[in-house]
């Protein structure tokens, strides 16, 4: 019963998280094409952006699995 109540919210968050994930991946790849990371700070920022993209992608997968049950 409770799952049905929150189903639209889970669907909305799933869509939001997949878009955030795509934005993180896009920012990391576009930023790399503009200027290759030359310092350790830039490399760390690039790694962090890819990490955030993966985290939001995994959140989306988990929510979609929950909706599929």
CHARMM-style PDB file with segment names, atoms N, HN, CA, C and O in Angstrom:
ATOM      1  N   UNK     1       0.817  -1.190   0.000  1.00  0.00      PROA
ATOM      2  CA  UNK     1       0.000   0.000   0.000  1.00  0.00      PROA
ATOM      3  C   UNK     1       0.866   1.261   0.000  1.00  0.00      PROA
ATOM      4  O   UNK     1       0.612   2.209  -0.744  1.00  0.00      PROA
ATOM      5  N   UNK     2       1.874   1.248   0.837  1.00  0.00      PROA
ATOM      6  HN  UNK     2       2.080   0.478   1.441  1.00  0.00      PROA
ATOM      7  CA  UNK     2       2.724   2.421   0.957  1.00  0.00      PROA
ATOM      8  C   UNK     2       3.527   2.662  -0.316  1.00  0.00      PROA
ATOM      9  O   UNK     2       3.772   3.808  -0.692  1.00  0.00      PROA
ATOM     10  N   UNK     3       3.935   1.582  -0.976  1.00  0.00      PROA
ATOM     11  HN  UNK     3       3.736   0.651  -0.670  1.00  0.00      PROA
ATOM     12  CA  UNK     3       4.728   1.705  -2.194  1.00  0.00      PROA
ATOM     13  C   UNK     3       3.927   2.396  -3.295  1.00  0.00      PROA
ATOM     14  O   UNK     3       4.478   3.192  -4.055  1.00  0.00      PROA
ATOM     15  N   UNK     4       2.628   2.097  -3.386  1.00  0.00      PROA
ATOM     16  HN  UNK     4       2.181   1.450  -2.769  1.00  0.00      PROA
ATOM     17  CA  UNK     4       1.791   2.727  -4.405  1.00  0.00      PROA
ATOM     18  C   UNK     4       1.681   4.228  -4.164  1.00  0.00      PROA
ATOM     19  O   UNK     4       1.598   5.015  -5.106  1.00  0.00      PROA
ATOM     20  N   UNK     5       1.682   4.609  -2.900  1.00  0.00      PROA
ATOM     21  HN  UNK     5       1.750   3.969  -2.135  1.00  0.00      PROA
ATOM     22  CA  UNK     5       1.558   6.018  -2.564  1.00  0.00      PROA
ATOM     23  C   UNK     5       2.770   6.815  -3.041  1.00  0.00      PROA
ATOM     24  O   UNK     5       2.630   7.955  -3.485  1.00  0.00      PROA
ATOM     25  N   UNK     6       3.952   6.219  -2.952  1.00  0.00      PROA
ATOM     26  HN  UNK     6       4.065   5.293  -2.592  1.00  0.00      PROA
ATOM     27  CA  UNK     6       5.174   6.930  -3.307  1.00  0.00      PROA
ATOM     28  C   UNK     6       5.669   6.631  -4.714  1.00  0.00      PROA
ATOM     29  O   UNK     6       6.715   7.139  -5.120  1.00  0.00      PROA
ATOM     30  N   UNK     7       4.945   5.825  -5.453  1.00  0.00      PROA
ATOM     31  HN  UNK     7       4.096   5.412  -5.124  1.00  0.00      PROA
ATOM     32  CA  UNK     7       5.379   5.442  -6.801  1.00  0.00      PROA
ATOM     33  C   UNK     7       5.590   6.640  -7.732  1.00  0.00      PROA
ATOM     34  O   UNK     7       6.610   6.673  -8.420  1.00  0.00      PROA
ATOM     35  N   UNK     8       4.685   7.626  -7.794  1.00  0.00      PROA
ATOM     36  HN  UNK     8       3.857   7.599  -7.235  1.00  0.00      PROA
ATOM     37  CA  UNK     8       4.945   8.786  -8.672  1.00  0.00      PROA
ATOM     38  C   UNK     8       6.192   9.571  -8.259  1.00  0.00      PROA
ATOM     39  O   UNK     8       6.917  10.089  -9.108  1.00  0.00      PROA
ATOM     40  N   UNK     9       6.432   9.653  -6.960  1.00  0.00      PROA
ATOM     41  HN  UNK     9       5.844   9.232  -6.270  1.00  0.00      PROA
ATOM     42  CA  UNK     9       7.617  10.367  -6.487  1.00  0.00      PROA
ATOM     43  C   UNK     9       8.883   9.623  -6.876  1.00  0.00      PROA
ATOM     44  O   UNK     9       9.866  10.235  -7.294  1.00  0.00      PROA
ATOM     45  N   UNK    10       8.859   8.300  -6.738  1.00  0.00      PROA
ATOM     46  HN  UNK    10       8.061   7.803  -6.398  1.00  0.00      PROA
ATOM     47  CA  UNK    10      10.023   7.514  -7.131  1.00  0.00      PROA
ATOM     48  C   UNK    10      10.295   7.635  -8.624  1.00  0.00      PROA
ATOM     49  O   UNK    10      11.450   7.717  -9.041  1.00  0.00      PROA
ATOM     50  N   UNK    11       9.250   7.646  -9.422  1.00  0.00      PROA
ATOM     51  HN  UNK    11       8.311   7.580  -9.084  1.00  0.00      PROA
ATOM     52  CA  UNK    11       9.399   7.802 -10.871  1.00  0.00      PROA
ATOM     53  C   UNK    11       9.991   9.176 -11.193  1.00  0.00      PROA
ATOM     54  O   UNK    11      10.852   9.291 -12.067  1.00  0.00      PROA
ATOM     55  N   UNK    12       9.536  10.215 -10.495  1.00  0.00      PROA
ATOM     56  HN  UNK    12       8.837  10.122  -9.785  1.00  0.00      PROA
ATOM     57  CA  UNK    12      10.057  11.566 -10.722  1.00  0.00      PROA
ATOM     58  C   UNK    12      11.530  11.659 -10.324  1.00  0.00      PROA
ATOM     59  O   UNK    12      12.334  12.242 -11.051  1.00  0.00      PROA
ATOM     60  N   UNK    13      11.881  11.089  -9.182  1.00  0.00      PROA
ATOM     61  HN  UNK    13      11.228  10.615  -8.591  1.00  0.00      PROA
ATOM     62  CA  UNK    13      13.275  11.121  -8.752  1.00  0.00      PROA
ATOM     63  C   UNK    13      14.164  10.301  -9.682  1.00  0.00      PROA
ATOM     64  O   UNK    13      15.319  10.657  -9.916  1.00  0.00      PROA
ATOM     65  N   UNK    14      13.634   9.225 -10.201  1.00  0.00      PROA
ATOM     66  HN  UNK    14      12.696   8.937 -10.011  1.00  0.00      PROA
ATOM     67  CA  UNK    14      14.397   8.411 -11.143  1.00  0.00      PROA
ATOM     68  C   UNK    14      14.742   9.225 -12.389  1.00  0.00      PROA
ATOM     69  O   UNK    14      15.883   9.212 -12.850  1.00  0.00      PROA
ATOM     70  N   UNK    15      13.764   9.921 -12.921  1.00  0.00      PROA
ATOM     71  HN  UNK    15      12.837   9.932 -12.547  1.00  0.00      PROA
ATOM     72  CA  UNK    15      14.006  10.773 -14.079  1.00  0.00      PROA
ATOM     73  C   UNK    15      14.967  11.908 -13.778  1.00  0.00      PROA
ATOM     74  O   UNK    15      15.811  12.255 -14.605  1.00  0.00      PROA
ATOM     75  N   UNK    16      14.839  12.477 -12.603  1.00  0.00      PROA
ATOM     76  HN  UNK    16      14.154  12.195 -11.932  1.00  0.00      PROA
ATOM     77  CA  UNK    16      15.734  13.556 -12.202  1.00  0.00      PROA
ATOM     78  C   UNK    16      17.166  13.060 -12.055  1.00  0.00      PROA
ATOM     79  O   UNK    16      18.102  13.705 -12.526  1.00  0.00      PROA
ATOM     80  N   UNK    17      17.335  11.919 -11.404  1.00  0.00      PROA
ATOM     81  HN  UNK    17      16.574  11.395 -11.021  1.00  0.00      PROA
ATOM     82  CA  UNK    17      18.675  11.406 -11.153  1.00  0.00      PROA
ATOM     83  C   UNK    17      19.383  10.980 -12.434  1.00  0.00      PROA
ATOM     84  O   UNK    17      20.599  11.134 -12.542  1.00  0.00      PROA
ATOM     85  N   UNK    18      18.646  10.447 -13.404  1.00  0.00      PROA
ATOM     86  HN  UNK    18      17.658  10.322 -13.316  1.00  0.00      PROA
ATOM     87  CA  UNK    18      19.292  10.059 -14.656  1.00  0.00      PROA
ATOM     88  C   UNK    18      19.742  11.300 -15.424  1.00  0.00      PROA
ATOM     89  O   UNK    18      20.769  11.273 -16.101  1.00  0.00      PROA
ATOM     90  N   UNK    19      18.983  12.377 -15.322  1.00  0.00      PROA
ATOM     91  HN  UNK    19      18.149  12.399 -14.772  1.00  0.00      PROA
ATOM     92  CA  UNK    19      19.391  13.621 -15.974  1.00  0.00      PROA
ATOM     93  C   UNK    19      20.598  14.245 -15.273  1.00  0.00      PROA
ATOM     94  O   UNK    19      21.488  14.786 -15.930  1.00  0.00      PROA
ATOM     95  N   UNK    20      20.629  14.172 -13.956  1.00  0.00      PROA
ATOM     96  HN  UNK    20      19.907  13.733 -13.422  1.00  0.00      PROA
ATOM     97  CA  UNK    20      21.786  14.684 -13.220  1.00  0.00      PROA
ATOM     98  C   UNK    20      23.021  13.861 -13.560  1.00  0.00      PROA
ATOM     99  O   UNK    20      24.111  14.408 -13.728  1.00  0.00      PROA
ATOM    100  N   UNK    21      22.851  12.551 -13.660  1.00  0.00      PROA
ATOM    101  HN  UNK    21      21.965  12.107 -13.524  1.00  0.00      PROA
ATOM    102  CA  UNK    21      23.965  11.685 -14.037  1.00  0.00      PROA
ATOM    103  C   UNK    21      24.502  12.059 -15.420  1.00  0.00      PROA
ATOM    104  O   UNK    21      25.714  12.157 -15.610  1.00  0.00      PROA
ATOM    105  N   UNK    22      23.618  12.264 -16.366  1.00  0.00      PROA
ATOM    106  HN  UNK    22      22.634  12.184 -16.211  1.00  0.00      PROA
ATOM    107  CA  UNK    22      24.042  12.645 -17.716  1.00  0.00      PROA
ATOM    108  C   UNK    22      24.759  13.991 -17.705  1.00  0.00      PROA
ATOM    109  O   UNK    22      25.718  14.191 -18.451  1.00  0.00      PROA
ATOM    110  N   UNK    23      24.301  14.904 -16.871  1.00  0.00      PROA
ATOM    111  HN  UNK    23      23.522  14.741 -16.265  1.00  0.00      PROA
ATOM    112  CA  UNK    23      24.950  16.217 -16.783  1.00  0.00      PROA
ATOM    113  C   UNK    23      26.363  16.104 -16.218  1.00  0.00      PROA
ATOM    114  O   UNK    23      27.276  16.780 -16.692  1.00  0.00      PROA
ATOM    115  N   UNK    24      26.547  15.255 -15.210  1.00  0.00      PROA
ATOM    116  HN  UNK    24      25.806  14.706 -14.825  1.00  0.00      PROA
ATOM    117  CA  UNK    24      27.891  15.068 -14.644  1.00  0.00      PROA
ATOM    118  C   UNK    24      28.831  14.462 -15.677  1.00  0.00      PROA
ATOM    119  O   UNK    24      29.969  14.909 -15.821  1.00  0.00      PROA
ATOM    120  N   UNK    25      28.356  13.437 -16.405  1.00  0.00      PROA
ATOM    121  HN  UNK    25      27.431  13.074 -16.289  1.00  0.00      PROA
ATOM    122  CA  UNK    25      29.200  12.835 -17.437  1.00  0.00      PROA
ATOM    123  C   UNK    25      29.508  13.832 -18.545  1.00  0.00      PROA
ATOM    124  O   UNK    25      30.640  13.898 -19.024  1.00  0.00      PROA
ATOM    125  N   UNK    26      28.514  14.604 -18.953  1.00  0.00      PROA
ATOM    126  HN  UNK    26      27.594  14.550 -18.564  1.00  0.00      PROA
ATOM    127  CA  UNK    26      28.725  15.597 -20.011  1.00  0.00      PROA
ATOM    128  C   UNK    26      29.727  16.657 -19.570  1.00  0.00      PROA
ATOM    129  O   UNK    26      30.601  17.047 -20.344  1.00  0.00      PROA
ATOM    130  N   UNK    27      29.606  17.125 -18.333  1.00  0.00      PROA
ATOM    131  HN  UNK    27      28.896  16.808 -17.703  1.00  0.00      PROA
ATOM    132  CA  UNK    27      30.536  18.155 -17.871  1.00  0.00      PROA
ATOM    133  C   UNK    27      31.956  17.616 -17.786  1.00  0.00      PROA
ATOM    134  O   UNK    27      32.911  18.345 -18.052  1.00  0.00      PROA
ATOM    135  N   UNK    28      32.103  16.359 -17.423  1.00  0.00      PROA
ATOM    136  HN  UNK    28      31.327  15.767 -17.207  1.00  0.00      PROA
ATOM    137  CA  UNK    28      33.459  15.806 -17.345  1.00  0.00      PROA
ATOM    138  C   UNK    28      34.058  15.627 -18.737  1.00  0.00      PROA
ATOM    139  O   UNK    28      35.240  15.910 -18.934  1.00  0.00      PROA
ATOM    140  N   UNK    29      33.273  15.166 -19.700  1.00  0.00      PROA
ATOM    141  HN  UNK    29      32.313  14.936 -19.540  1.00  0.00      PROA
ATOM    142  CA  UNK    29      33.811  14.949 -21.037  1.00  0.00      PROA
ATOM    143  C   UNK    29      33.997  16.250 -21.802  1.00  0.00      PROA
ATOM    144  O   UNK    29      34.975  16.395 -22.536  1.00  0.00      PROA
ATOM    145  N   UNK    30      33.088  17.192 -21.647  1.00  0.00      PROA
ATOM    146  HN  UNK    30      32.294  17.074 -21.050  1.00  0.00      PROA
ATOM    147  CA  UNK    30      33.238  18.489 -22.324  1.00  0.00      PROA
ATOM    148  C   UNK    30      34.412  19.252 -21.727  1.00  0.00      PROA
ATOM    149  O   UNK    30      35.206  19.848 -22.455  1.00  0.00      PROA
ATOM    150  N   UNK    31      34.522  19.234 -20.400  1.00  0.00      PROA
ATOM    151  HN  UNK    31      33.878  18.749 -19.808  1.00  0.00      PROA
ATOM    152  CA  UNK    31      35.644  19.913 -19.754  1.00  0.00      PROA
ATOM    153  C   UNK    31      36.977  19.328 -20.153  1.00  0.00      PROA
ATOM    154  O   UNK    31      37.953  20.064 -20.298  1.00  0.00      PROA
ATOM    155  N   UNK    32      37.042  18.027 -20.333  1.00  0.00      PROA
ATOM    156  HN  UNK    32      36.249  17.429 -20.215  1.00  0.00      PROA
ATOM    157  CA  UNK    32      38.281  17.375 -20.745  1.00  0.00      PROA
ATOM    158  C   UNK    32      38.636  17.736 -22.180  1.00  0.00      PROA
ATOM    159  O   UNK    32      39.812  17.896 -22.504  1.00  0.00      PROA
ATOM    160  N   UNK    33      37.639  17.865 -23.039  1.00  0.00      PROA
ATOM    161  HN  UNK    33      36.683  17.735 -22.776  1.00  0.00      PROA
ATOM    162  CA  UNK    33      37.912  18.220 -24.434  1.00  0.00      PROA
ATOM    163  C   UNK    33      38.344  19.668 -24.581  1.00  0.00      PROA
ATOM    164  O   UNK    33      39.087  19.999 -25.505  1.00  0.00      PROA
ATOM    165  N   UNK    34      37.892  20.540 -23.684  1.00  0.00      PROA
ATOM    166  HN  UNK    34      37.289  20.271 -22.932  1.00  0.00      PROA
ATOM    167  CA  UNK    34      38.297  21.939 -23.750  1.00  0.00      PROA
ATOM    168  C   UNK    34      39.740  22.093 -23.270  1.00  0.00      PROA
ATOM    169  O   UNK    34      40.564  22.714 -23.941  1.00  0.00      PROA
ATOM    170  N   UNK    35      40.027  21.532 -22.123  1.00  0.00      PROA
ATOM    171  HN  UNK    35      39.357  21.028 -21.578  1.00  0.00      PROA
ATOM    172  CA  UNK    35      41.401  21.588 -21.612  1.00  0.00      PROA
ATOM    173  C   UNK    35      41.692  20.305 -20.852  1.00  0.00      PROA
ATOM    174  O   UNK    35      41.005  19.969 -19.888  1.00  0.00      PROA
ATOM    175  N   UNK    36      42.706  19.604 -21.291  1.00  0.00      PROA
ATOM    176  HN  UNK    36      43.264  19.877 -22.074  1.00  0.00      PROA
ATOM    177  CA  UNK    36      43.096  18.349 -20.636  1.00  0.00      PROA
ATOM    178  C   UNK    36      43.609  18.657 -19.232  1.00  0.00      PROA
ATOM    179  O   UNK    36      44.335  19.634 -19.053  1.00  0.00      PROA
ATOM    180  N   UNK    37      43.251  17.849 -18.232  1.00  0.00      PROA
ATOM    181  HN  UNK    37      42.661  17.055 -18.378  1.00  0.00      PROA
ATOM    182  CA  UNK    37      43.708  18.132 -16.867  1.00  0.00      PROA
ATOM    183  C   UNK    37      45.240  18.141 -16.773  1.00  0.00      PROA
ATOM    184  O   UNK    37      45.900  17.140 -17.053  1.00  0.00      PROA
ATOM    185  N   UNK    38      45.777  19.275 -16.380  1.00  0.00      PROA
ATOM    186  HN  UNK    38      45.241  20.088 -16.152  1.00  0.00      PROA
ATOM    187  CA  UNK    38      47.229  19.422 -16.329  1.00  0.00      PROA
ATOM    188  C   UNK    38      47.771  19.415 -14.903  1.00  0.00      PROA
ATOM    189  O   UNK    38      48.963  19.187 -14.695  1.00  0.00      PROA
ATOM    190  N   UNK    39      46.922  19.658 -13.939  1.00  0.00      PROA
ATOM    191  HN  UNK    39      45.954  19.844 -14.109  1.00  0.00      PROA
ATOM    192  CA  UNK    39      47.359  19.631 -12.547  1.00  0.00      PROA
ATOM    193  C   UNK    39      46.634  18.514 -11.821  1.00  0.00      PROA
ATOM    194  O   UNK    39      45.648  17.970 -12.319  1.00  0.00      PROA
ATOM    195  N   UNK    40      47.127  18.182 -10.651  1.00  0.00      PROA
ATOM    196  HN  UNK    40      47.927  18.625 -10.247  1.00  0.00      PROA
ATOM    197  CA  UNK    40      46.492  17.128  -9.854  1.00  0.00      PROA
ATOM    198  C   UNK    40      45.094  17.562  -9.405  1.00  0.00      PROA
ATOM    199  O   UNK    40      44.198  16.729  -9.268  1.00  0.00      PROA
ATOM    200  N   UNK    41      44.907  18.866  -9.177  1.00  0.00      PROA
ATOM    201  HN  UNK    41      45.634  19.543  -9.288  1.00  0.00      PROA
ATOM    202  CA  UNK    41      43.579  19.356  -8.785  1.00  0.00      PROA
ATOM    203  C   UNK    41      42.574  19.164  -9.914  1.00  0.00      PROA
ATOM    204  O   UNK    41      41.443  18.744  -9.667  1.00  0.00      PROA
ATOM    205  N   UNK    42      42.967  19.465 -11.143  1.00  0.00      PROA
ATOM    206  HN  UNK    42      43.886  19.806 -11.344  1.00  0.00      PROA
ATOM    207  CA  UNK    42      42.067  19.282 -12.279  1.00  0.00      PROA
ATOM    208  C   UNK    42      41.757  17.804 -12.501  1.00  0.00      PROA
ATOM    209  O   UNK    42      40.627  17.447 -12.834  1.00  0.00      PROA
ATOM    210  N   UNK    43      42.745  16.958 -12.319  1.00  0.00      PROA
ATOM    211  HN  UNK    43      43.663  17.248 -12.049  1.00  0.00      PROA
ATOM    212  CA  UNK    43      42.513  15.518 -12.446  1.00  0.00      PROA
ATOM    213  C   UNK    43      41.570  15.022 -11.359  1.00  0.00      PROA
ATOM    214  O   UNK    43      40.696  14.198 -11.626  1.00  0.00      PROA
ATOM    215  N   UNK    44      41.739  15.520 -10.125  1.00  0.00      PROA
ATOM    216  HN  UNK    44      42.450  16.190  -9.907  1.00  0.00      PROA
ATOM    217  CA  UNK    44      40.844  15.150  -9.034  1.00  0.00      PROA
ATOM    218  C   UNK    44      39.421  15.621  -9.314  1.00  0.00      PROA
ATOM    219  O   UNK    44      38.465  14.894  -9.044  1.00  0.00      PROA
ATOM    220  N   UNK    45      39.273  16.834  -9.853  1.00  0.00      PROA
ATOM    221  HN  UNK    45      40.050  17.424 -10.072  1.00  0.00      PROA
ATOM    222  CA  UNK    45      37.944  17.353 -10.186  1.00  0.00      PROA
ATOM    223  C   UNK    45      37.285  16.495 -11.266  1.00  0.00      PROA
ATOM    224  O   UNK    45      36.088  16.217 -11.197  1.00  0.00      PROA
ATOM    225  N   UNK    46      38.066  16.076 -12.262  1.00  0.00      PROA
ATOM    226  HN  UNK    46      39.039  16.302 -12.318  1.00  0.00      PROA
ATOM    227  CA  UNK    46      37.531  15.216 -13.318  1.00  0.00      PROA
ATOM    228  C   UNK    46      37.089  13.875 -12.748  1.00  0.00      PROA
ATOM    229  O   UNK    46      36.017  13.375 -13.089  1.00  0.00      PROA
ATOM    230  N   UNK    47      37.910  13.295 -11.884  1.00  0.00      PROA
ATOM    231  HN  UNK    47      38.781  13.701 -11.607  1.00  0.00      PROA
ATOM    232  CA  UNK    47      37.562  12.021 -11.253  1.00  0.00      PROA
ATOM    233  C   UNK    47      36.311  12.163 -10.399  1.00  0.00      PROA
ATOM    234  O   UNK    47      35.459  11.275 -10.381  1.00  0.00      PROA
ATOM    235  N   UNK    48      36.206  13.271  -9.698  1.00  0.00      PROA
ATOM    236  HN  UNK    48      36.898  13.992  -9.712  1.00  0.00      PROA
ATOM    237  CA  UNK    48      35.029  13.521  -8.856  1.00  0.00      PROA
ATOM    238  C   UNK    48      33.766  13.646  -9.703  1.00  0.00      PROA
ATOM    239  O   UNK    48      32.717  13.125  -9.326  1.00  0.00      PROA
ATOM    240  N   UNK    49      33.855  14.324 -10.830  1.00  0.00      PROA
ATOM    241  HN  UNK    49      34.708  14.748 -11.136  1.00  0.00      PROA
ATOM    242  CA  UNK    49      32.697  14.470 -11.719  1.00  0.00      PROA
ATOM    243  C   UNK    49      32.240  13.117 -12.252  1.00  0.00      PROA
ATOM    244  O   UNK    49      31.042  12.837 -12.280  1.00  0.00      PROA
ATOM    245  N   UNK    50      33.164  12.292 -12.668  1.00  0.00      PROA
ATOM    246  HN  UNK    50      34.138  12.519 -12.645  1.00  0.00      PROA
ATOM    247  CA  UNK    50      32.808  10.956 -13.152  1.00  0.00      PROA
ATOM    248  C   UNK    50      32.222  10.122 -12.009  1.00  0.00      PROA
ATOM    249  O   UNK    50      31.276   9.360 -12.212  1.00  0.00      PROA
ATOM    250  N   UNK    51      32.783  10.269 -10.815  1.00  0.00      PROA
ATOM    251  HN  UNK    51      33.551  10.888 -10.650  1.00  0.00      PROA
ATOM    252  CA  UNK    51      32.255   9.552  -9.644  1.00  0.00      PROA
ATOM    253  C   UNK    51      30.818   9.951  -9.328  1.00  0.00      PROA
ATOM    254  O   UNK    51      29.984   9.094  -9.036  1.00  0.00      PROA
ATOM    255  N   UNK    52      30.527  11.252  -9.384  1.00  0.00      PROA
ATOM    256  HN  UNK    52      31.205  11.948  -9.621  1.00  0.00      PROA
ATOM    257  CA  UNK    52      29.150  11.701  -9.145  1.00  0.00      PROA
ATOM    258  C   UNK    52      28.210  11.171 -10.216  1.00  0.00      PROA
ATOM    259  O   UNK    52      27.071  10.814  -9.916  1.00  0.00      PROA
ATOM    260  N   UNK    53      28.670  11.115 -11.460  1.00  0.00      PROA
ATOM    261  HN  UNK    53      29.596  11.406 -11.704  1.00  0.00      PROA
ATOM    262  CA  UNK    53      27.847  10.550 -12.532  1.00  0.00      PROA
ATOM    263  C   UNK    53      27.513   9.102 -12.264  1.00  0.00      PROA
ATOM    264  O   UNK    53      26.377   8.677 -12.479  1.00  0.00      PROA
ATOM    265  N   UNK    54      28.488   8.334 -11.797  1.00  0.00      PROA
ATOM    266  HN  UNK    54      29.411   8.680 -11.622  1.00  0.00      PROA
ATOM    267  CA  UNK    54      28.262   6.918 -11.485  1.00  0.00      PROA
ATOM    268  C   UNK    54      27.306   6.774 -10.304  1.00  0.00      PROA
ATOM    269  O   UNK    54      26.420   5.920 -10.324  1.00  0.00      PROA
ATOM    270  N   UNK    55      27.480   7.603  -9.274  1.00  0.00      PROA
ATOM    271  HN  UNK    55      28.200   8.297  -9.257  1.00  0.00      PROA
ATOM    272  CA  UNK    55      26.604   7.526  -8.094  1.00  0.00      PROA
ATOM    273  C   UNK    55      25.149   7.782  -8.484  1.00  0.00      PROA
ATOM    274  O   UNK    55      24.259   7.034  -8.080  1.00  0.00      PROA
ATOM    275  N   UNK    56      24.907   8.830  -9.264  1.00  0.00      PROA
ATOM    276  HN  UNK    56      25.630   9.437  -9.592  1.00  0.00      PROA
ATOM    277  CA  UNK    56      23.526   9.122  -9.648  1.00  0.00      PROA
ATOM    278  C   UNK    56      22.971   8.070 -10.605  1.00  0.00      PROA
ATOM    279  O   UNK    56      21.769   7.800 -10.591  1.00  0.00      PROA
ATOM    280  N   UNK    57      23.817   7.477 -11.426  1.00  0.00      PROA
ATOM    281  HN  UNK    57      24.793   7.696 -11.438  1.00  0.00      PROA
ATOM    282  CA  UNK    57      23.371   6.387 -12.285  1.00  0.00      PROA
ATOM    283  C   UNK    57      22.971   5.170 -11.452  1.00  0.00      PROA
ATOM    284  O   UNK    57      21.957   4.533 -11.739  1.00  0.00      PROA
ATOM    285  N   UNK    58      23.748   4.846 -10.436  1.00  0.00      PROA
ATOM    286  HN  UNK    58      24.571   5.364 -10.203  1.00  0.00      PROA
ATOM    287  CA  UNK    58      23.406   3.722  -9.565  1.00  0.00      PROA
ATOM    288  C   UNK    58      22.136   3.993  -8.759  1.00  0.00      PROA
ATOM    289  O   UNK    58      21.341   3.083  -8.527  1.00  0.00      PROA
ATOM    290  N   UNK    59      21.945   5.241  -8.333  1.00  0.00      PROA
ATOM    291  HN  UNK    59      22.592   5.980  -8.522  1.00  0.00      PROA
ATOM    292  CA  UNK    59      20.696   5.592  -7.640  1.00  0.00      PROA
ATOM    293  C   UNK    59      19.493   5.372  -8.556  1.00  0.00      PROA
ATOM    294  O   UNK    59      18.454   4.875  -8.121  1.00  0.00      PROA
ATOM    295  N   UNK    60      19.643   5.745  -9.819  1.00  0.00      PROA
ATOM    296  HN  UNK    60      20.487   6.149 -10.172  1.00  0.00      PROA
ATOM    297  CA  UNK    60      18.555   5.548 -10.771  1.00  0.00      PROA
ATOM    298  C   UNK    60      18.255   4.068 -10.957  1.00  0.00      PROA
ATOM    299  O   UNK    60      17.091   3.667 -10.981  1.00  0.00      PROA
ATOM    300  N   UNK    61      19.296   3.258 -11.088  1.00  0.00      PROA
ATOM    301  HN  UNK    61      20.241   3.583 -11.069  1.00  0.00      PROA
ATOM    302  CA  UNK    61      19.098   1.816 -11.254  1.00  0.00      PROA
ATOM    303  C   UNK    61      18.392   1.235 -10.036  1.00  0.00      PROA
ATOM    304  O   UNK    61      17.493   0.406 -10.174  1.00  0.00      PROA
ATOM    305  N   UNK    62      18.787   1.658  -8.866  1.00  0.00      PROA
ATOM    306  HN  UNK    62      19.518   2.332  -8.753  1.00  0.00      PROA
ATOM    307  CA  UNK    62      18.168   1.135  -7.640  1.00  0.00      PROA
ATOM    308  C   UNK    62      16.687   1.531  -7.548  1.00  0.00      PROA
ATOM    309  O   UNK    62      15.842   0.718  -7.174  1.00  0.00      PROA
ATOM    310  N   UNK    63      16.389   2.772  -7.889  1.00  0.00      PROA
ATOM    311  HN  UNK    63      17.075   3.433  -8.193  1.00  0.00      PROA
ATOM    312  CA  UNK    63      14.983   3.210  -7.862  1.00  0.00      PROA
ATOM    313  C   UNK    63      14.175   2.453  -8.892  1.00  0.00      PROA
ATOM    314  O   UNK    63      13.050   2.045  -8.606  1.00  0.00      PROA
ATOM    315  N   UNK    64      14.720   2.253 -10.090  1.00  0.00      PROA
ATOM    316  HN  UNK    64      15.634   2.585 -10.322  1.00  0.00      PROA
ATOM    317  CA  UNK    64      13.990   1.521 -11.131  1.00  0.00      PROA
ATOM    318  C   UNK    64      13.757   0.062 -10.714  1.00  0.00      PROA
ATOM    319  O   UNK    64      12.702  -0.501 -11.007  1.00  0.00      PROA
ATOM    320  N   UNK    65      14.721  -0.545 -10.041  1.00  0.00      PROA
ATOM    321  HN  UNK    65      15.578  -0.088  -9.803  1.00  0.00      PROA
ATOM    322  CA  UNK    65      14.495  -1.897  -9.544  1.00  0.00      PROA
ATOM    323  C   UNK    65      13.383  -1.925  -8.516  1.00  0.00      PROA
ATOM    324  O   UNK    65      12.567  -2.846  -8.500  1.00  0.00      PROA
ATOM    325  N   UNK    66      13.348  -0.920  -7.659  1.00  0.00      PROA
ATOM    326  HN  UNK    66      14.011  -0.172  -7.672  1.00  0.00      PROA
ATOM    327  CA  UNK    66      12.295  -0.835  -6.635  1.00  0.00      PROA
ATOM    328  C   UNK    66      10.927  -0.642  -7.296  1.00  0.00      PROA
ATOM    329  O   UNK    66       9.932  -1.197  -6.830  1.00  0.00      PROA
ATOM    330  N   UNK    67      10.876   0.123  -8.354  1.00  0.00      PROA
ATOM    331  HN  UNK    67      11.685   0.573  -8.732  1.00  0.00      PROA
ATOM    332  CA  UNK    67       9.602   0.331  -9.055  1.00  0.00      PROA
ATOM    333  C   UNK    67       9.160  -0.924  -9.801  1.00  0.00      PROA
ATOM    334  O   UNK    67       7.965  -1.141 -10.001  1.00  0.00      PROA
ATOM    335  N   UNK    68      10.107  -1.736 -10.206  1.00  0.00      PROA
ATOM    336  HN  UNK    68      11.078  -1.559 -10.043  1.00  0.00      PROA
ATOM    337  CA  UNK    68       9.768  -2.941 -10.957  1.00  0.00      PROA
ATOM    338  C   UNK    68       9.238  -4.073 -10.096  1.00  0.00      PROA
ATOM    339  O   UNK    68       8.651  -5.018 -10.624  1.00  0.00      PROA
ATOM    340  N   UNK    69       9.428  -4.005  -8.790  1.00  0.00      PROA
ATOM    341  HN  UNK    69       9.905  -3.238  -8.361  1.00  0.00      PROA
ATOM    342  CA  UNK    69       8.974  -5.078  -7.888  1.00  0.00      PROA
ATOM    343  C   UNK    69       7.471  -5.107  -7.791  1.00  0.00      PROA
ATOM    344  OT1 UNK    69       6.914  -5.942  -7.079  1.00  0.00      PROA
TER     345      UNK     69
END
